[in-house]
């Protein structure tokens, strides 16, 4: 695929992206010399979704016992709510690990650079390649490309070795592995929501909260079904808050009645 300007194509590959860059000799800053990048996340999603609905839901599920107990007499026995609390803990842990991994990765890229090799094709175009797979795809197996392919493979292997050594030394490899493990655990917990029944409104809200925060393509995504899920979650939070307020009010009335009866004797 030959594209004008500079184009990067990326996909998942261990701790480095699979990327190819074509340069056709355009002068910098010309209108067509744009950098169009399509990148699939190769570690975790690079975002942290924090919003009013999420914060309110957390208050409902964790900090407001009457509201959390809406629809049940024993919120502590709700398996969905217990699962949400564990998912929330792992979710926060994954975000912390992601930020740490990103910091280490940035330093690694600045000091070593992503493993790559730049070759000049017979047409005169320079191609920067970030994986052996893409190298084989670009150069093929033709005999007339053998010498170029062998040199490119050796140069790429040398750069990969420098990356691996620096990644191990700086702690990036361990950070990457730890983040992947936490992310996998979070996904397992998310999958468990589909088979875990909720016995309270808070448990239902917890399920929706986890799905919303994990599934939205971006914060306040307007595509179906995310607005509908946000609306349903807001409804549940509002009902739980009102239910909790009603319970507090009823307890206060009963307390006042008891005190009045006690003093009248």
VMD Tcl script that draws the C-alpha trace (Angstrom):
set ca {
  {0.00 0.00 0.00}
  {1.58 3.25 -1.17}
  {0.41 6.41 0.47}
  {1.43 10.01 -0.02}
  {3.11 11.81 2.83}
  {3.98 9.90 5.96}
  {1.63 7.14 7.07}
  {1.92 4.82 10.04}
  {0.02 1.57 10.37}
  {0.14 -0.06 13.80}
  {-1.20 -3.21 15.43}
  {-0.54 -5.23 18.57}
  {2.87 -6.77 19.05}
  {4.27 -7.42 22.53}
  {5.67 -4.19 23.95}
  {6.37 -2.50 20.61}
  {3.93 -1.44 17.88}
  {3.97 -2.93 14.43}
  {4.41 0.13 12.27}
  {5.41 1.03 8.75}
  {6.22 4.52 7.50}
  {6.40 5.53 3.85}
  {8.25 8.68 2.90}
  {7.87 9.91 -0.70}
  {10.21 12.86 -0.54}
  {7.64 15.61 0.08}
  {8.97 18.79 1.60}
  {8.05 19.36 5.27}
  {5.01 21.48 6.02}
  {3.55 21.10 2.54}
  {-0.26 20.71 2.53}
  {-0.10 17.02 1.64}
  {2.75 16.22 3.99}
  {0.47 15.20 6.84}
  {0.96 12.56 9.46}
  {-2.09 10.30 9.39}
  {-1.82 7.76 12.15}
  {-4.03 4.80 12.95}
  {-2.94 3.02 16.11}
  {-4.53 0.11 17.96}
  {-3.73 0.16 21.68}
  {-1.05 -2.44 22.41}
  {-1.06 -2.18 26.19}
  {-4.40 -0.93 27.50}
  {-6.83 1.78 26.54}
  {-5.04 5.10 27.00}
  {-7.78 6.93 28.83}
  {-9.28 7.29 32.27}
  {-13.04 7.78 32.27}
  {-14.05 9.87 35.26}
  {-17.37 11.72 35.17}
  {-20.20 13.00 37.32}
  {-22.28 9.87 36.81}
  {-19.38 7.63 37.77}
  {-18.54 9.68 40.85}
  {-22.18 9.71 41.94}
  {-22.47 5.98 41.38}
  {-19.40 5.36 43.51}
  {-20.97 7.45 46.27}
  {-24.15 5.42 45.98}
  {-22.39 2.07 45.96}
  {-19.74 2.75 48.61}
  {-20.49 5.72 50.79}
  {-24.23 5.81 51.26}
  {-25.49 2.70 52.98}
  {-29.25 3.51 52.85}
  {-29.07 4.18 49.12}
  {-26.91 1.14 48.51}
  {-29.45 -1.01 50.25}
  {-32.32 0.12 48.05}
  {-34.37 -2.86 47.01}
  {-32.84 -5.23 49.55}
  {-32.61 -5.66 53.29}
  {-29.03 -6.94 53.16}
  {-26.80 -5.10 50.71}
  {-23.76 -6.94 52.03}
  {-25.04 -10.16 50.46}
  {-25.37 -8.72 46.95}
  {-22.81 -10.65 44.86}
  {-22.94 -8.12 42.01}
  {-22.08 -5.27 44.38}
  {-19.19 -7.26 45.86}
  {-17.98 -7.98 42.33}
  {-18.23 -4.30 41.40}
  {-16.12 -3.30 44.41}
  {-13.42 -5.78 43.40}
  {-13.62 -4.61 39.77}
  {-13.33 -0.98 40.88}
  {-10.24 -1.80 42.93}
  {-8.55 -3.60 40.03}
  {-9.66 -0.88 37.60}
  {-7.92 1.81 39.65}
  {-4.86 -0.39 40.05}
  {-4.70 -0.92 36.27}
  {-4.91 2.81 35.63}
  {-2.03 3.47 38.03}
  {0.05 0.76 36.38}
  {-0.80 2.14 32.95}
  {0.42 5.61 33.89}
  {3.65 4.17 35.30}
  {4.20 2.06 32.20}
  {3.59 5.07 29.98}
  {6.18 7.14 31.84}
  {8.77 4.39 31.47}
  {7.84 3.85 27.85}
  {8.25 7.54 27.06}
  {11.76 7.55 28.53}
  {12.59 4.38 26.63}
  {11.39 5.80 23.32}
  {13.37 8.99 23.90}
  {16.57 7.13 24.75}
  {16.44 4.12 22.41}
  {13.50 4.58 20.05}
  {11.03 1.91 18.97}
  {12.84 -0.96 17.22}
  {12.86 -0.17 13.51}
  {14.90 -0.20 10.35}
  {14.82 2.14 7.37}
  {15.43 0.73 3.88}
  {15.49 2.37 0.48}
  {13.53 0.50 -2.17}
  {14.49 0.26 -5.81}
  {11.91 2.94 -6.62}
  {13.89 5.32 -4.43}
  {11.34 5.44 -1.61}
  {12.51 5.13 1.98}
  {10.54 2.73 4.14}
  {10.80 2.64 7.94}
  {9.65 -0.72 9.26}
  {8.91 -1.71 12.87}
  {8.59 -5.51 12.67}
  {10.12 -8.50 10.93}
  {6.65 -9.47 9.69}
  {6.22 -6.15 7.94}
  {9.78 -6.35 6.64}
  {9.00 -9.66 4.94}
  {5.77 -8.22 3.57}
  {7.48 -5.15 2.08}
  {10.64 -6.79 0.72}
  {9.17 -10.17 -0.12}
  {11.24 -13.25 -0.93}
  {12.55 -12.23 -4.33}
  {16.23 -13.20 -4.88}
  {17.16 -9.68 -5.95}
  {16.05 -8.40 -2.52}
  {18.01 -11.00 -0.51}
  {20.99 -8.80 0.33}
  {18.79 -5.86 1.28}
  {16.56 -8.12 3.36}
  {19.48 -9.71 5.25}
  {20.99 -6.34 6.12}
  {17.60 -4.95 7.19}
  {16.95 -7.99 9.38}
  {20.36 -7.64 11.05}
  {19.88 -3.92 11.66}
  {16.40 -4.50 13.08}
  {17.64 -7.30 15.35}
  {20.38 -5.03 16.70}
  {17.88 -2.25 17.45}
  {15.48 -4.77 19.04}
  {18.31 -6.04 21.26}
  {19.09 -2.50 22.42}
  {15.39 -1.94 23.17}
  {15.07 -5.22 25.11}
  {18.17 -4.53 27.19}
  {17.07 -1.00 28.04}
  {13.51 -2.16 28.75}
  {14.79 -4.72 31.24}
  {17.21 -2.30 32.85}
  {14.70 0.53 33.30}
  {11.94 -1.72 34.63}
  {9.72 -1.22 31.59}
  {9.49 -4.95 30.86}
  {8.29 -5.72 34.39}
  {5.89 -2.76 34.35}
  {4.47 -3.87 31.01}
  {3.96 -7.42 32.26}
  {2.32 -6.27 35.51}
  {-0.05 -3.97 33.66}
  {-1.06 -6.74 31.27}
  {-1.78 -9.08 34.19}
  {-3.92 -6.46 35.93}
  {-5.77 -5.69 32.71}
  {-6.50 -9.38 32.15}
  {-7.84 -9.70 35.70}
  {-10.05 -6.66 35.15}
  {-11.43 -8.22 31.97}
  {-12.15 -11.49 33.80}
  {-14.08 -9.59 36.47}
  {-15.98 -7.68 33.81}
  {-16.93 -10.94 32.12}
  {-18.17 -12.29 35.46}
  {-20.85 -9.58 35.63}
  {-22.83 -11.42 32.94}
  {-23.28 -14.45 35.19}
  {-23.52 -12.69 38.57}
  {-27.04 -11.80 39.73}
  {-27.75 -8.48 41.45}
  {-30.07 -8.40 44.46}
  {-30.10 -4.62 45.01}
  {-30.40 -1.48 42.92}
  {-26.80 -0.77 43.82}
  {-25.74 -4.09 42.33}
  {-27.55 -3.29 39.09}
  {-25.95 0.17 39.05}
  {-22.55 -1.42 39.61}
  {-22.99 -3.63 36.56}
  {-23.97 -0.68 34.38}
  {-21.16 1.45 35.76}
  {-18.52 -1.15 34.89}
  {-19.92 -1.72 31.40}
  {-20.16 2.01 30.74}
  {-16.64 2.82 31.90}
  {-15.08 -0.10 30.06}
  {-17.12 -0.04 26.89}
  {-17.43 3.61 25.87}
  {-15.19 4.51 22.96}
  {-14.71 7.94 24.54}
  {-16.15 9.89 27.46}
  {-19.74 11.00 26.88}
  {-19.87 8.90 23.70}
  {-23.06 9.70 21.77}
  {-23.28 6.42 19.86}
  {-25.81 3.72 20.74}
  {-26.09 2.22 23.33}
  {-23.95 4.44 25.59}
  {-26.37 7.39 26.04}
  {-29.12 4.92 26.94}
  {-26.89 3.11 29.44}
  {-25.84 6.42 31.02}
  {-29.50 7.41 31.29}
  {-30.44 4.11 32.93}
  {-27.54 4.45 35.37}
  {-28.61 7.99 36.27}
  {-32.15 6.72 36.85}
  {-30.91 4.00 39.19}
  {-28.71 6.41 41.13}
  {-31.57 8.90 41.46}
  {-33.99 6.18 42.63}
  {-31.43 4.84 45.11}
  {-30.77 8.31 46.51}
  {-34.48 8.99 46.87}
  {-35.04 5.59 48.46}
  {-32.23 6.26 50.92}
  {-33.60 9.71 51.77}
  {-37.06 8.24 52.36}
  {-35.63 5.61 54.69}
  {-33.74 8.22 56.70}
  {-36.88 10.35 56.94}
  {-38.99 7.39 58.10}
  {-36.41 6.42 60.72}
  {-36.37 9.99 62.00}
  {-40.17 10.03 62.27}
  {-40.19 6.70 64.13}
  {-37.47 7.98 66.45}
  {-39.44 11.17 67.20}
  {-42.59 9.15 67.83}
  {-40.73 6.83 70.18}
  {-39.23 9.76 72.09}
  {-42.63 11.45 72.35}
  {-44.22 8.25 73.66}
  {-41.40 7.71 76.16}
  {-41.66 11.25 77.58}
  {-45.44 11.03 77.85}
  {-45.27 8.10 80.25}
}
mol new
graphics top color blue
foreach p $ca { graphics top sphere $p radius 0.5 }
foreach p [lrange $ca 0 end-1] q [lrange $ca 1 end] { graphics top cylinder $p $q radius 0.2 }
display resetview
